[in-house]
Amino acid sequence: AEYGDYRACFYAGIKIAGSNAEVMPSQWEYQVGPCEGIEMGDHLWVSRWILQRIAEEFNVVVSFDPKPIPGDWNGAGCHCNISTLAMREEGGIEHILTAIKKMEDKHIDHINDYDPSGGDDNRRRLTGLHETASIDEFSYGVAHRGASIRIPRQVDADGKGYFEDRRPSSNSDPYMVTNRIVKTMCLDE
């Protein structure tokens, strides 16, 4: 089903960048992008629809629940890689750190907008265990998979690039996620 989904997304013009198995039993993930702004929502929603249709052909059930099976293992997120032109240019790390500080100041707003249940679904996943930060505390770090926001090691070494917000839930509305990021980083809301 995963291979069929990847091919169908590619054929449909979805900006799909890869897929891989994950930690939880029967868990797979795929990456969409790079996209500009609101375009991300279009590609992610259509890719989810294609995944559901392909899964039907294989008698497979798809869940976007952040913790579909209770237990001592990872949940499912919709991590979001973020950059602006200034972040990708020389000295961009300062722009990355400024954006992260803004996101820290609006942590609760992000938690509420990153989950269609206002944070309730994500509370089961963001426990501080299994490569997640606690939903109640904001953190960031270089190559830190247990942080709210991760700065890749290569970005830190280069002093420019992007950062990864690890808080959005797997069932997040990508338009809400993009909206919240733009409000915080660009509009200071």
N, C-alpha and C positions, 0 to 999 in steps of 0.2 A: 504494500500500500504506500509506503514511504517513497519508494522509487517512482511509482506511478504518479504520485502527487507532485514530486519535484519536476518530472517531465511535463505534466499538464500545466503547472504554473509557468514553466519556461515557455511552453508553446503559446500560452495565453498572454505573454508579455509581462508577467509579474516579475518584478525585480527580486528574484529569489537568488540568494548568494551561497547557500549551502544547507546541509542538514546532517544530523548526527544523532546517535543513540545517547540517552542520558542515564542518570543514576537510578531513578525509581523504576521498578519493574515495568516493562513494556512502554517506557517513556521515550519519545523522540522529540526532537526540536528541529526547527528550521529557521533560517535567517532571511529576512527581507531587507533589501536596501543595497546600496545607499539610495536614499530618496531625499528630496528637498521638501521640508515643511509638511504641509497637510497631505501631500502626495503619499506619505507613509500610510495614512489611514486607508486610502483607496487600495493600495497594494496588499495591506494586511487583511482587510475585510474580504477581498475577493479571494485571496489565498486560503483563508479559513473556509470559505464556501466551497472552493475546489477540493480541499482536503476532505470535507464532509461527503461530497459526491463520490470521490475516489474510494473512500472508506466503505461506503455502501456496497460497492462492487466486490469488496473483499470480505463482507460481513464483519467488519471491524467497527467498534464503537469509539468515537472520538470524544474526549472530554477536555474542556478548556479550564476546568476547575483548578485553582491554585494548589489544592491538596486533595485530590480525588480519592485517595486511599489513606486513611489515618495510619500513622506508623512512624517508625524511627528511620525516616529517609527524607530525601529532598522532596520539595514540592515543585511547582512549575511557575516560572515567571515569564515576563515578556520584557526582558532587558532592553534598554534603549541606549544606543550609542549616539552621542550628541557632539556636534561641533559647529562652529561658525567659521567664516573666512579668517577672522582675526585669530582664532584658536589654532588654525592650521598654518599660520605664518610664523616667522621667527619671533620669539618671545611670547608665543601663544599660551604657554603654561600660565602666565599671569592672568590671561583672560579666562582660562579654565578654572583657576582657583577663585576668581571673582564670581564666576557663575555658580560654583559649588557653594560658596558662602551664601549667595542669594537663595539657593535651594535649601540650605540648612535653615535659614530664617523662615522659610515657608514649608518646613517638613510636613506638618499636619495637613496643610492644604494639598500637598502632593499625595500623601497617603490617601486622603479622601477621594481625590480625582483619579488615582491610579487603579481603582477597583470599583466596579459598578455597584457594589454594596457599601460604598463609603468607608472601606477599610476592613469590614467584617470578614470578607473572604480571605483577604491577605493576612489577617491576624493569625490564621492557622499555619501560614507559610513562613512569615517573617518572625521567627522565634529567637533568632540569635544563634541557632544551630543549623547544621547542614548548609553551609555556605550562604547564610543570610545574616543580615543585621537584625536586631530587634526592631519591631515596628515602632516602639516607643522611644528609640534613640537614633539620632542621626550620626553617621560616621562616614569617613572617606579614607582612602589610602591607596598607595601604589601597589598594584598587583594583589590587592586584598579582596579575595572573593567573599569574605564575610562582612564587607562594608556595605553601606547604603549605596555609595558611589565608588567605583573603582577607576583609578587612572592606570592604564596599561603601562607596564614596565618600559616599553619602547618609547611611549609618549613622554614619560619622565626623563628618559635618557636624551631624547631629541629636543625636549623643551617646547614641544608643540604637538598638536594632533587633536584628540577627542577624549571624551570620558564616557563611562558606562553607568547609567542609572539602573541599579539592580532592583529597584522597588516595584515597578509596575507588575501587576498580577497577570497571569496567563490569560485571564478572561477580561482584561482591560479593554476599554474603548480607545482605540489609538487616536481618535480625534480629541478625546478628553485629555489624553496624555500629552499630545502635541500642544494643545491649548494651554495646559498648565505650565509646560516648559517655557513657551513663548511669553506667557504672562509674567513668569518669574524672572527669566533671563533678560528679556528685551523691553518689557513694559513696566518692570518694577512694581507689579501688582501682586 
